[in-house]
Amino acid sequence: MSEIQEVTETEQEIVATNSQTAPLTAGDRCDSCGAQAYVRATLVFGELLFCLHHATLNKEALAANTVHWHDESDKLLAR
């Protein structure tokens, strides 16, 4: 029998905070088109990854449900 482990609210907050601020990698793909993701939208009901194009298109529509908007689009200009 497997034992179900209870996760405290504090542990859930730590996991949520870490996922909100973890750097995006080349393996992170836009949920709309599959291009490299440069924006992570943490919403009250989950998380979405976007390329800059789709982040710009969806930001206003998602604003009411957005907990954290993690934008690394400055990487596009770093070269």
SULDA-V671097 format. One record per backbone hydrogen bond with DSSP energy under -0.5 kcal/mol. CO is the residue of the C=O (numbers start at 1). NH is the residue of the N-H. E is the energy in kcal/mol with one decimal. If there is no record, write none. Layout:
BEGIN
CO/NH/E ; CO/NH/E
END
This chain:
BEGIN
3/5/-0.5 ; 6/8/-0.5 ; 8/12/-2.0 ; 9/13/-2.1 ; 10/14/-2.1 ; 11/15/-2.2 ; 12/16/-2.4 ; 13/17/-2.6 ; 14/18/-2.6 ; 15/19/-2.2 ; 16/20/-1.7 ; 17/21/-1.5 ; 18/22/-1.4 ; 25/28/-1.7 ; 27/29/-0.5 ; 28/37/-2.9 ; 30/34/-1.5 ; 35/30/-3.6 ; 38/72/-3.6 ; 39/41/-0.5 ; 39/50/-2.7 ; 40/42/-0.7 ; 40/70/-2.9 ; 41/43/-0.7 ; 41/48/-2.4 ; 42/67/-3.3 ; 42/68/-1.8 ; 43/46/-1.2 ; 46/43/-3.4 ; 48/41/-3.2 ; 49/31/-3.2 ; 50/38/-2.4 ; 50/39/-2.0 ; 51/55/-2.3 ; 52/56/-2.4 ; 53/57/-1.8 ; 54/58/-2.0 ; 55/59/-1.9 ; 58/62/-2.0 ; 59/63/-0.9 ; 60/63/-0.6 ; 62/65/-1.7 ; 62/66/-0.6 ; 63/66/-1.0 ; 65/44/-2.1 ; 68/42/-2.9 ; 68/70/-0.6 ; 69/71/-0.7 ; 70/40/-2.7 ; 70/72/-0.6 ; 72/75/-2.1 ; 73/76/-1.6 ; 74/77/-1.0 ; 75/78/-0.6
END
